[in-house]
Amino acid sequence: MDHVDFGKYLSQQRELRGLSREDVSRETKIPPSLVAALEAGQVERLPERVFVLNYIRAYAQVIGLSPEEAALRYEEVDRAVPAPSPAQLEKARRKRAYVILAVLLAVLLLGAGLFLVLTGKLPPPAAR
């Protein structure tokens, strides 16, 4: 089971009881966007883990499930999802550095070109 499967489980249990996302949101005070993210398994849209566990407990209670059992299921799912390896993290950092470097280079070239045109050292493209 992964986060998406867990979210589908919550969604199915909610629907079996005839409740809407809005009902759950209203009863739990969880923002509708976070209820949707929980049900879709979109962990990147969720806040810190401690808040998510409390949201899951509240959600489970509203739909008639055991809050502690639901939280334990989520914790099992969360542990099963592997954390990014150091090599993956380094690759992402390197990629980000290249993007930043490319943007800075582009800004520098545009600035130099604009400077040359404005100071008259380079004629405008239409005058050539």
Backbone bond lengths (Angstrom), bond angles and torsions (degrees), N, CA, C in turn:
res aa  C-N    CA-C-N  psi(-1)  N-CA   C-N-CA  omega(-1)  CA-C   N-CA-C  phi
1 M - - - 1.455 - - 1.526 108.03 -
2 D 1.336 116.39 136.19 1.463 120.91 175.94 1.532 108.77 -118.57
3 H 1.334 116.12 -173.44 1.464 120.03 -177.45 1.527 112.25 -61.17
4 V 1.334 116.54 -37.26 1.470 120.33 179.95 1.524 109.63 -65.48
5 D 1.337 117.28 -44.92 1.463 120.83 178.62 1.527 111.04 -61.92
6 F 1.328 116.31 -41.28 1.464 120.02 178.70 1.525 110.24 -62.61
7 G 1.325 116.49 -42.63 1.461 120.67 178.10 1.517 111.96 -62.83
8 K 1.339 116.47 -40.35 1.472 120.37 177.34 1.522 110.34 -63.61
9 Y 1.330 116.37 -39.19 1.465 121.21 177.37 1.529 110.04 -58.54
10 L 1.331 117.04 -48.58 1.463 120.22 178.76 1.522 110.98 -60.60
11 S 1.313 115.83 -45.71 1.460 121.27 -178.72 1.531 111.13 -60.91
12 Q 1.330 116.82 -45.23 1.465 120.58 179.83 1.521 111.44 -63.33
13 Q 1.322 116.55 -42.02 1.464 120.22 179.20 1.534 110.84 -64.28
14 R 1.316 115.96 -39.38 1.469 120.45 177.92 1.523 110.25 -63.30
15 E 1.333 116.15 -47.06 1.466 120.87 -178.03 1.526 111.60 -65.34
16 L 1.344 117.89 -36.18 1.465 121.31 177.29 1.528 111.59 -59.54
17 R 1.300 116.13 -29.75 1.460 121.00 -179.06 1.527 112.27 -93.06
18 G 1.328 115.99 3.61 1.462 120.64 176.60 1.518 114.01 72.67
19 L 1.316 116.94 25.62 1.464 120.67 -179.89 1.523 110.24 -101.99
20 S 1.321 115.76 148.38 1.466 120.88 175.84 1.524 108.99 -97.19
21 R 1.318 115.64 168.34 1.471 119.63 174.70 1.524 109.92 -60.47
22 E 1.324 115.49 -38.28 1.464 120.04 -179.53 1.528 110.74 -63.02
23 D 1.354 116.60 -38.31 1.467 120.10 177.29 1.526 110.02 -60.63
24 V 1.324 116.14 -47.05 1.468 120.81 -179.76 1.524 109.89 -62.98
25 S 1.316 116.42 -43.77 1.463 120.81 -179.82 1.527 111.02 -60.94
26 R 1.319 115.61 -44.82 1.466 120.32 -178.12 1.532 110.95 -65.36
27 E 1.332 116.68 -43.94 1.467 120.71 -177.44 1.528 112.98 -70.95
28 T 1.319 116.74 -34.78 1.470 120.63 -175.30 1.519 113.63 -96.16
29 K 1.334 116.09 -14.78 1.479 122.05 -174.51 1.534 111.62 67.29
30 I 1.340 116.37 19.25 1.466 121.27 174.92 1.520 106.74 -85.17
31 P 1.334 119.24 129.38 1.469 120.51 178.82 1.534 111.03 -54.40
32 P 1.338 117.03 140.33 1.472 120.45 -179.03 1.531 113.43 -53.64
33 S 1.324 117.00 -36.08 1.473 119.36 -179.57 1.528 111.14 -64.63
34 L 1.332 117.20 -33.05 1.465 120.07 179.13 1.524 111.51 -77.88
35 V 1.340 117.11 -33.05 1.467 119.77 174.10 1.531 108.62 -61.31
36 A 1.332 116.05 -45.11 1.471 120.77 178.63 1.528 110.81 -62.42
37 A 1.335 117.36 -41.72 1.468 120.96 179.83 1.529 111.03 -64.99
38 L 1.338 117.11 -40.40 1.467 120.54 177.02 1.520 110.52 -59.66
39 E 1.336 115.64 -47.77 1.463 120.37 -177.24 1.529 112.25 -68.56
40 A 1.312 117.22 -27.31 1.467 120.76 179.89 1.528 112.18 -89.53
41 G 1.329 116.93 -7.21 1.460 120.00 -178.62 1.514 113.14 71.33
42 Q 1.326 116.48 26.25 1.470 121.60 -177.95 1.528 109.61 -89.89
43 V 1.323 115.46 78.08 1.463 120.62 -175.25 1.524 112.87 -62.88
44 E 1.333 117.10 -25.84 1.463 119.66 179.97 1.528 111.98 -67.41
45 R 1.322 117.83 -19.09 1.468 121.71 179.26 1.526 112.09 -94.15
46 L 1.323 117.44 -3.48 1.459 121.53 -175.92 1.526 111.00 -94.45
47 P 1.340 115.90 154.65 1.473 119.24 178.47 1.532 110.83 -76.30
48 E 1.301 115.96 -164.01 1.463 122.15 -179.30 1.529 111.08 -57.13
49 R 1.312 115.15 152.64 1.466 122.82 -174.73 1.528 112.98 -54.56
50 V 1.317 117.66 -41.26 1.468 120.53 -177.90 1.532 110.49 -60.71
51 F 1.317 117.69 -38.19 1.463 121.28 177.78 1.526 110.21 -69.39
52 V 1.322 116.39 -41.41 1.466 120.81 -179.36 1.526 110.04 -60.63
53 L 1.323 117.38 -43.88 1.465 120.13 179.59 1.524 111.11 -61.82
54 N 1.321 117.12 -40.33 1.467 119.69 177.10 1.521 111.30 -67.10
55 Y 1.326 117.32 -38.63 1.467 120.75 176.19 1.526 110.17 -61.28
56 I 1.321 116.45 -43.15 1.465 120.27 -178.80 1.522 110.50 -65.02
57 R 1.313 117.38 -40.79 1.472 120.14 177.71 1.530 110.46 -61.65
58 A 1.327 116.35 -46.04 1.468 120.20 180.00 1.525 110.66 -64.40
59 Y 1.324 116.72 -44.23 1.468 122.68 179.29 1.530 109.29 -58.38
60 A 1.339 116.38 -49.27 1.462 121.28 -178.19 1.524 111.15 -60.42
61 Q 1.310 116.82 -41.90 1.461 120.11 -179.21 1.526 110.71 -62.92
62 V 1.320 117.38 -41.77 1.464 121.40 -179.38 1.525 111.35 -63.88
63 I 1.335 117.28 -37.43 1.468 119.05 -177.69 1.530 112.55 -92.66
64 G 1.333 116.81 5.55 1.460 120.06 173.44 1.515 115.85 87.63
65 L 1.308 117.93 18.61 1.465 121.54 175.59 1.525 109.10 -99.52
66 S 1.317 115.73 165.06 1.455 120.48 175.30 1.529 108.91 -71.41
67 P 1.334 117.56 119.41 1.469 119.63 -179.96 1.524 112.99 -58.53
68 E 1.326 116.73 -41.20 1.464 119.65 -178.02 1.524 111.45 -69.91
69 E 1.334 116.87 -38.72 1.467 119.70 178.61 1.530 110.40 -64.92
70 A 1.327 116.64 -41.19 1.470 120.19 178.85 1.526 110.38 -63.61
71 A 1.337 116.76 -42.44 1.466 120.31 179.62 1.532 110.52 -64.71
72 L 1.334 116.99 -40.09 1.468 120.29 178.04 1.522 111.22 -64.25
73 R 1.331 116.93 -40.91 1.472 120.05 177.15 1.524 110.47 -59.90
74 Y 1.336 116.07 -44.21 1.467 119.53 -179.91 1.527 110.18 -63.43
75 E 1.328 116.98 -42.76 1.464 119.75 -179.96 1.525 111.21 -61.14
76 E 1.340 117.15 -38.93 1.464 120.50 177.37 1.525 110.44 -62.76
77 V 1.324 115.86 -43.91 1.469 120.78 178.64 1.519 109.83 -63.20
78 D 1.320 116.07 -44.98 1.463 121.11 -176.86 1.528 111.16 -63.39
79 R 1.334 116.78 -37.32 1.464 120.25 178.50 1.522 111.75 -71.77
80 A 1.333 116.26 -30.57 1.467 120.62 -177.04 1.522 112.36 -72.80
81 V 1.327 116.78 -23.26 1.466 120.52 -179.94 1.524 107.82 -80.13
82 P 1.325 117.47 118.59 1.464 119.62 -176.58 1.530 112.36 -68.67
83 A 1.312 114.52 141.45 1.467 120.09 174.87 1.527 108.14 -74.71
84 P 1.322 117.11 152.87 1.466 118.99 178.47 1.531 110.47 -60.69
85 S 1.315 115.51 140.87 1.460 120.26 -179.92 1.529 109.30 -74.61
86 P 1.326 117.37 159.37 1.463 119.71 176.84 1.530 112.09 -56.70
87 A 1.330 117.03 -35.17 1.471 120.11 178.97 1.530 110.68 -65.36
88 Q 1.342 116.87 -40.16 1.465 120.32 178.15 1.526 110.80 -65.78
89 L 1.329 115.87 -41.08 1.462 119.44 179.00 1.524 110.86 -64.13
90 E 1.330 116.46 -41.93 1.467 120.64 179.26 1.522 110.76 -64.54
91 K 1.324 116.89 -40.42 1.467 121.03 178.55 1.531 110.49 -62.34
92 A 1.325 116.61 -41.50 1.465 120.43 178.82 1.529 110.74 -65.62
93 R 1.334 117.11 -41.27 1.473 120.55 178.20 1.526 110.90 -62.37
94 R 1.337 115.75 -43.72 1.458 120.70 -179.47 1.531 110.48 -62.99
95 K 1.317 116.30 -43.21 1.464 120.68 179.76 1.532 109.90 -62.06
96 R 1.323 116.46 -43.31 1.460 120.82 178.89 1.526 110.60 -62.17
97 A 1.324 117.03 -39.86 1.466 120.89 179.23 1.526 110.78 -63.64
98 Y 1.336 117.37 -40.56 1.470 120.63 178.05 1.527 111.23 -64.56
99 V 1.307 116.96 -40.03 1.468 120.39 179.22 1.525 109.84 -64.34
100 I 1.317 116.99 -45.33 1.470 120.71 179.04 1.521 110.24 -61.81
101 L 1.312 117.15 -43.18 1.461 121.40 178.94 1.528 110.79 -61.94
102 A 1.321 117.68 -43.42 1.469 121.45 179.72 1.525 111.01 -63.62
103 V 1.323 117.25 -41.52 1.470 120.65 179.01 1.525 110.07 -65.06
104 L 1.321 117.31 -44.72 1.465 120.35 178.69 1.527 111.53 -61.62
105 L 1.320 117.20 -41.39 1.457 121.32 178.43 1.528 110.72 -63.27
106 A 1.325 116.95 -43.12 1.466 120.68 178.89 1.526 110.99 -62.75
107 V 1.320 117.09 -42.95 1.469 120.83 178.63 1.523 110.06 -63.97
108 L 1.316 117.33 -42.04 1.463 121.63 178.90 1.528 110.99 -61.71
109 L 1.331 117.45 -45.86 1.465 120.82 179.30 1.526 111.72 -64.60
110 L 1.316 117.04 -42.19 1.469 119.75 177.42 1.528 110.89 -63.15
111 G 1.320 115.76 -42.48 1.463 119.69 178.80 1.517 111.87 -63.22
112 A 1.329 117.26 -42.91 1.468 120.86 179.11 1.520 110.75 -64.36
113 G 1.325 117.17 -42.94 1.466 120.67 178.18 1.512 111.83 -62.83
114 L 1.314 116.52 -43.41 1.466 120.72 178.54 1.526 110.59 -63.86
115 F 1.322 116.69 -41.24 1.463 120.70 178.09 1.528 110.74 -60.04
116 L 1.325 116.91 -46.04 1.467 120.60 -179.21 1.526 111.59 -63.80
117 V 1.321 117.45 -39.74 1.474 120.63 179.13 1.524 110.17 -67.74
118 L 1.323 117.75 -44.59 1.464 121.15 -176.79 1.526 112.70 -70.34
119 T 1.313 118.45 -30.15 1.465 120.54 179.49 1.523 111.92 -87.00
120 G 1.321 117.29 -3.32 1.452 121.08 177.07 1.512 114.36 82.80
121 K 1.305 118.31 5.52 1.462 120.87 -179.41 1.523 111.60 -80.42
122 L 1.323 116.29 -15.16 1.457 121.25 177.95 1.522 106.92 -134.04
123 P 1.331 117.62 120.96 1.463 118.80 -178.65 1.526 110.34 -66.99
124 P 1.338 117.10 151.25 1.466 120.09 176.98 1.527 109.56 -59.33
125 P 1.318 119.13 152.48 1.460 122.36 -176.38 1.530 113.57 -55.44
126 A 1.322 120.60 -33.44 1.468 122.92 -177.50 1.526 111.53 -72.96
127 A 1.338 119.53 -22.48 1.463 123.06 -175.78 1.526 112.19 -84.56
128 R 1.282 119.05 -9.66 1.471 121.59 -177.16 1.481 113.00 -75.31
